[in-house]
Every structure is written in structure tokens, then in C-alpha cells.
Amino acid sequence: MEDKHSGKMIAPIIITSIMILYYAGFFVACMLLPMPVVLKLLLGLLPILLAGVCIFVLVERIGEIRSGEEDDLSQY
């Protein structure tokens, strides 16, 4: 049985998946470029951190959708 909120979770999940794939690709590209290892790690760490933030925001958004707080602007 499908939850009444599951349709509203599709877009955030798809967008987060695309962003994570982009950041992972950027990380792999940074690791493949010929440069010092320290620079590779510094440049590669940022996309990995951003992917983590995307996942955190997705979890928060799913929690909002499940609790019914879909329109945060209506509270103000």
C-alpha cells in the first residue's frame, strides 16, 4: 500500500540522487587529475562534504513531508 506522502518524496529523492552522482563524479575527476595528493584531497573533500549535506537535507525534508509540514511558509 502506498503512503499518501510518498508521491511528494519522489522529487527530493531524484534531485538528491542527481546531486550525489554529480559530486561523486567531481570527486573521481579530482582524484584522476595529475596534481599533488594533498591538493587532490582538499579539492575532493568539498564535493564529498556537499553530498553529505544533500543527504542530511533530504532526510530533513522527508521528515517534514511525513509530519505534514509541507508548506513551511504557511506558518509565518
Secondary structure, 3 states (H helix, E strand, C coil): CCCCCHHHHHHHHHHHHHHHHHHHHHHHHHHHCCCCHHHHHHHHHHHHHHHHHHHHHHHHHHHHHHHCCCCHHHHC
